[in-house]
Amino acid sequence: MIHHAPWAAALIVLALLPSHARSAAQAQAGYSAAALYNSANAYARAGKPGLAVLNYERAKMLDPNDSDVDANLRHVRQASGLPPETRTQFERIASLANPRILGWLGELGLIVAGIGILVKKMYRRHRLMLSAAAILGVTLIGVALCGAIAWWPTLHESVVLAHTAPARVSPVPMGAPLFVLREAEIVKTASRYDSFVLVQNSAGRRGWVSAENLAPVLPPAQR
């Protein structure tokens, strides 16, 4: 079983946020919110809701405030007979923040807080101003961490790509399934054993699913 502390989760998210150079490289390679959105639309028209939802979710990670992505994602989920996503108020508010902005806030906060703390000992006359700078830096770090914690569950979400995916009581391809996942469902992943992944669906039920039937929302290359 995989366990993660919240602070570790936040630091990992911040570390994953791309720099300007990496963002440009991703855009040139076709990995951008616009490219993912167009791919999702094409998959939706082709009758592949799993791949459509996967690409919409990835587009949302790069551009959380795109209303077209949200609208099309809801449409595909409804057309597939899936319930609407349920999120807490904190998650709804935090999801409006762009991960890249959160990353820059965290980096800026570290710089400002570090300078304020280190320089305060050298320039005692400006202690008050430098203390204020250190407090500002810590506040920016706190904002970035809160946003990162809200984004953390996305790092452990996968989309069902197979038309149906049986979830079993143990990681073996035999026996009657506990329940069956439908294409385009989003599940939380907990741990992995050989070619099986322990998942939890939106109803809270847990079972082992073949990894070949799932695709992580966060691409392996981004991890």
The 8 nearest C-alpha neighbors of each residue, nearest first, counted from 0:
[[1, 190, 189, 2, 191, 197, 192, 3],
 [0, 2, 190, 189, 3, 191, 188, 4],
 [3, 1, 0, 4, 189, 190, 5, 8],
 [4, 2, 5, 8, 7, 1, 6, 9],
 [3, 5, 7, 6, 8, 2, 9, 148],
 [6, 4, 8, 7, 9, 3, 148, 151],
 [7, 5, 9, 8, 4, 10, 144, 148],
 [6, 8, 10, 4, 5, 9, 11, 3],
 [9, 7, 5, 11, 6, 10, 151, 12],
 [10, 8, 147, 6, 12, 148, 11, 7],
 [9, 11, 13, 7, 12, 8, 14, 6],
 [12, 10, 14, 8, 9, 13, 7, 15],
 [13, 11, 15, 9, 14, 10, 147, 8],
 [14, 12, 10, 102, 16, 15, 11, 9],
 [13, 15, 11, 12, 16, 10, 102, 17],
 [16, 14, 12, 13, 17, 11, 222, 221],
 [15, 17, 13, 14, 99, 102, 12, 18],
 [18, 16, 21, 22, 15, 19, 99, 20],
 [17, 19, 21, 20, 22, 16, 99, 23],
 [20, 18, 22, 21, 23, 17, 24, 99],
 [21, 19, 23, 18, 22, 24, 17, 25],
 [20, 22, 24, 18, 23, 19, 17, 25],
 [23, 21, 19, 25, 24, 20, 17, 18],
 [22, 24, 26, 20, 21, 25, 19, 27],
 [25, 23, 21, 27, 22, 26, 28, 20],
 [26, 24, 30, 28, 22, 23, 27, 21],
 [25, 27, 31, 23, 29, 30, 28, 24],
 [28, 26, 24, 29, 25, 23, 30, 31],
 [29, 27, 25, 26, 30, 24, 31, 23],
 [30, 28, 26, 27, 34, 31, 25, 35],
 [31, 29, 25, 26, 28, 34, 35, 32],
 [30, 32, 26, 34, 33, 29, 35, 25],
 [31, 33, 58, 35, 34, 61, 36, 62],
 [32, 34, 36, 31, 35, 37, 58, 30],
 [35, 33, 31, 37, 36, 32, 29, 30],
 [36, 34, 38, 32, 54, 37, 58, 33],
 [37, 35, 33, 39, 34, 38, 55, 58],
 [36, 38, 40, 34, 39, 35, 33, 41],
 [39, 37, 35, 41, 40, 36, 34, 42],
 [40, 38, 51, 54, 36, 42, 41, 37],
 [41, 39, 43, 37, 38, 42, 44, 36],
 [40, 42, 38, 44, 39, 43, 45, 37],
 [43, 41, 45, 51, 39, 47, 44, 40],
 [42, 44, 40, 46, 51, 45, 41, 48],
 [43, 45, 41, 42, 46, 40, 47, 39],
 [46, 44, 42, 43, 47, 41, 48, 40],
 [45, 47, 43, 44, 48, 42, 51, 41],
 [46, 48, 42, 43, 49, 45, 50, 51],
 [49, 47, 51, 43, 183, 50, 52, 46],
 [48, 50, 183, 160, 182, 52, 51, 47],
 [49, 51, 53, 52, 48, 47, 42, 54],
 [52, 50, 39, 48, 42, 43, 54, 49],
 [53, 51, 55, 49, 54, 50, 48, 183],
 [54, 52, 50, 56, 51, 55, 158, 216],
 [53, 55, 57, 39, 35, 56, 51, 52],
 [56, 54, 58, 52, 57, 53, 39, 36],
 [57, 55, 59, 53, 54, 58, 52, 216],
 [58, 56, 54, 60, 59, 55, 216, 53],
 [57, 59, 32, 55, 61, 56, 60, 35],
 [60, 58, 63, 62, 56, 57, 61, 55],
 [59, 61, 57, 58, 62, 63, 56, 98],
 [60, 62, 58, 59, 32, 63, 57, 31],
 [61, 63, 59, 64, 60, 65, 58, 32],
 [64, 62, 59, 65, 95, 60, 97, 61],
 [63, 65, 62, 95, 66, 59, 97, 96],
 [66, 64, 67, 68, 63, 62, 69, 59],
 [65, 67, 69, 68, 64, 70, 63, 71],
 [68, 66, 70, 69, 65, 71, 72, 36],
 [67, 69, 71, 66, 70, 65, 72, 55],
 [70, 68, 66, 72, 67, 71, 73, 65],
 [71, 69, 67, 73, 72, 68, 66, 74],
 [72, 70, 74, 68, 73, 69, 67, 75],
 [71, 73, 69, 75, 74, 70, 68, 55],
 [74, 72, 76, 70, 71, 75, 77, 69],
 [73, 75, 71, 77, 72, 76, 78, 70],
 [76, 74, 78, 72, 77, 73, 79, 71],
 [75, 77, 79, 73, 81, 78, 74, 72],
 [78, 76, 80, 74, 79, 75, 81, 73],
 [77, 79, 75, 80, 76, 74, 81, 73],
 [78, 80, 76, 77, 81, 75, 48, 183],
 [81, 79, 77, 78, 76, 82, 75, 181],
 [80, 82, 76, 77, 79, 83, 184, 78],
 [83, 81, 84, 80, 77, 76, 85, 201],
 [84, 82, 85, 81, 73, 76, 77, 80],
 [83, 85, 86, 82, 73, 201, 81, 76],
 [86, 84, 83, 87, 201, 82, 91, 90],
 [87, 85, 90, 91, 84, 88, 89, 83],
 [86, 88, 90, 89, 91, 85, 92, 149],
 [87, 89, 91, 90, 92, 86, 93, 85],
 [88, 90, 92, 87, 91, 93, 149, 86],
 [91, 89, 93, 87, 88, 92, 149, 94],
 [90, 92, 88, 94, 89, 93, 87, 86],
 [93, 91, 89, 94, 90, 95, 88, 96],
 [92, 94, 90, 95, 146, 91, 96, 89],
 [93, 95, 91, 96, 92, 90, 63, 150],
 [96, 94, 93, 92, 63, 64, 97, 91],
 [97, 95, 94, 93, 98, 63, 101, 100],
 [96, 98, 100, 99, 63, 101, 95, 62],
 [99, 97, 101, 100, 102, 96, 16, 60],
 [98, 100, 102, 101, 97, 16, 103, 17],
 [101, 99, 103, 97, 102, 98, 104, 96],
 [102, 100, 143, 98, 104, 99, 103, 105],
 [103, 101, 99, 105, 13, 100, 104, 16],
 [102, 104, 106, 100, 105, 101, 107, 99],
 [105, 103, 101, 107, 102, 106, 139, 108],
 [104, 106, 140, 108, 102, 143, 103, 107],
 [107, 105, 103, 109, 108, 104, 102, 110],
 [108, 106, 104, 110, 109, 105, 103, 111],
 [107, 109, 136, 139, 140, 105, 111, 106],
 [110, 108, 106, 112, 107, 111, 113, 136],
 [109, 111, 107, 113, 108, 112, 114, 106],
 [110, 112, 136, 108, 114, 113, 109, 115],
 [113, 111, 133, 136, 115, 109, 114, 110],
 [114, 112, 110, 116, 115, 111, 109, 117],
 [115, 113, 117, 111, 116, 112, 118, 110],
 [114, 116, 133, 129, 112, 113, 132, 118],
 [117, 115, 113, 119, 114, 118, 133, 112],
 [118, 116, 114, 119, 115, 113, 120, 121],
 [117, 119, 121, 120, 115, 114, 116, 122],
 [120, 118, 126, 122, 116, 121, 117, 129],
 [119, 121, 118, 122, 123, 117, 116, 126],
 [122, 120, 118, 119, 123, 117, 124, 126],
 [123, 121, 119, 124, 125, 120, 118, 126],
 [122, 124, 126, 125, 119, 121, 120, 127],
 [125, 123, 122, 126, 127, 119, 121, 128],
 [126, 124, 123, 128, 127, 122, 129, 119],
 [125, 127, 123, 129, 119, 128, 124, 130],
 [128, 126, 130, 129, 125, 131, 124, 123],
 [129, 127, 131, 130, 125, 126, 132, 115],
 [130, 128, 115, 132, 126, 131, 127, 119],
 [129, 131, 133, 127, 132, 128, 126, 115],
 [130, 132, 134, 128, 129, 133, 135, 127],
 [133, 131, 129, 135, 130, 134, 115, 136],
 [132, 134, 112, 115, 130, 136, 135, 131],
 [135, 133, 131, 137, 136, 132, 138, 130],
 [136, 134, 132, 138, 133, 137, 131, 139],
 [135, 137, 108, 112, 111, 133, 139, 134],
 [136, 138, 140, 134, 139, 135, 112, 108],
 [139, 137, 141, 135, 140, 136, 134, 142],
 [140, 138, 108, 142, 136, 141, 137, 104],
 [139, 141, 105, 108, 137, 143, 138, 142],
 [142, 140, 138, 144, 139, 143, 145, 137],
 [143, 141, 139, 145, 144, 140, 138, 146],
 [142, 144, 101, 140, 105, 146, 141, 145],
 [143, 145, 147, 141, 146, 9, 142, 148],
 [146, 144, 148, 142, 147, 143, 141, 149],
 [145, 147, 149, 143, 144, 148, 93, 150],
 [146, 148, 9, 144, 150, 149, 145, 12],
 [149, 147, 151, 145, 9, 150, 146, 144],
 [150, 148, 146, 147, 151, 90, 93, 145],
 [149, 151, 147, 148, 153, 152, 146, 94],
 [150, 152, 148, 153, 149, 154, 147, 8],
 [153, 151, 154, 155, 150, 156, 149, 187],
 [154, 152, 156, 155, 151, 150, 216, 217],
 [153, 155, 152, 151, 156, 217, 216, 150],
 [156, 154, 153, 188, 152, 187, 157, 215],
 [157, 155, 187, 153, 186, 154, 216, 215],
 [156, 158, 215, 214, 216, 186, 185, 213],
 [157, 159, 185, 214, 213, 184, 183, 53],
 [158, 160, 213, 182, 183, 184, 161, 212],
 [161, 159, 49, 182, 212, 213, 183, 158],
 [162, 160, 212, 163, 182, 159, 164, 49],
 [161, 163, 182, 181, 160, 164, 159, 49],
 [164, 162, 181, 161, 180, 182, 179, 165],
 [163, 165, 180, 179, 161, 212, 181, 166],
 [166, 164, 179, 176, 180, 178, 167, 208],
 [167, 165, 206, 208, 207, 176, 178, 179],
 [168, 166, 176, 207, 206, 177, 169, 165],
 [167, 169, 206, 207, 177, 166, 170, 176],
 [168, 170, 167, 171, 207, 206, 172, 166],
 [171, 169, 207, 195, 192, 167, 172, 168],
 [170, 172, 173, 169, 167, 195, 207, 174],
 [173, 171, 170, 174, 167, 209, 169, 208],
 [174, 172, 171, 175, 167, 176, 170, 169],
 [173, 175, 176, 172, 167, 171, 168, 169],
 [174, 176, 177, 173, 167, 165, 178, 168],
 [177, 175, 167, 178, 166, 165, 174, 179],
 [176, 178, 167, 166, 168, 175, 206, 179],
 [179, 177, 176, 166, 165, 180, 167, 206],
 [180, 178, 165, 164, 166, 163, 181, 176],
 [179, 181, 164, 163, 165, 178, 182, 184],
 [182, 180, 163, 184, 162, 183, 164, 179],
 [181, 183, 162, 159, 49, 160, 161, 184],
 [184, 182, 49, 159, 48, 158, 52, 160],
 [185, 183, 159, 182, 158, 181, 186, 180],
 [184, 186, 158, 157, 183, 159, 156, 187],
 [187, 185, 200, 157, 156, 199, 198, 188],
 [186, 188, 156, 199, 198, 155, 157, 200],
 [187, 189, 198, 155, 197, 156, 190, 186],
 [188, 190, 197, 198, 1, 0, 187, 191],
 [191, 189, 0, 197, 1, 196, 188, 192],
 [190, 192, 196, 195, 197, 193, 189, 194],
 [191, 193, 195, 194, 196, 170, 190, 197],
 [192, 194, 195, 191, 170, 196, 210, 209],
 [193, 195, 210, 209, 192, 196, 191, 211],
 [196, 194, 209, 210, 192, 208, 170, 193],
 [195, 197, 191, 208, 207, 210, 190, 198],
 [198, 196, 207, 190, 189, 206, 188, 191],
 [199, 197, 188, 187, 205, 206, 189, 196],
 [198, 200, 205, 187, 204, 186, 203, 188],
 [199, 201, 186, 203, 202, 204, 187, 198],
 [200, 202, 203, 186, 199, 204, 185, 187],
 [203, 201, 200, 204, 199, 205, 186, 82],
 [202, 204, 200, 201, 199, 205, 198, 187],
 [205, 203, 199, 200, 202, 206, 201, 198],
 [206, 204, 199, 198, 203, 200, 197, 207],
 [205, 207, 166, 167, 168, 197, 198, 208],
 [206, 208, 197, 167, 166, 170, 196, 169],
 [209, 207, 166, 196, 195, 210, 165, 197],
 [208, 210, 195, 211, 212, 194, 196, 207],
 [209, 211, 195, 212, 213, 194, 196, 208],
 [210, 212, 209, 213, 194, 214, 195, 161],
 [211, 213, 161, 210, 160, 209, 159, 164],
 [214, 212, 159, 210, 211, 158, 160, 157],
 [213, 215, 157, 158, 216, 159, 160, 212],
 [216, 214, 157, 217, 156, 218, 158, 213],
 [217, 215, 157, 156, 57, 218, 53, 214],
 [216, 218, 215, 154, 219, 221, 57, 222],
 [217, 219, 221, 220, 215, 216, 222, 214],
 [220, 218, 222, 221, 217, 215, 216, 214],
 [219, 221, 218, 222, 217, 15, 215, 25],
 [222, 220, 218, 219, 217, 15, 16, 17],
 [221, 219, 220, 218, 15, 217, 154, 11]]
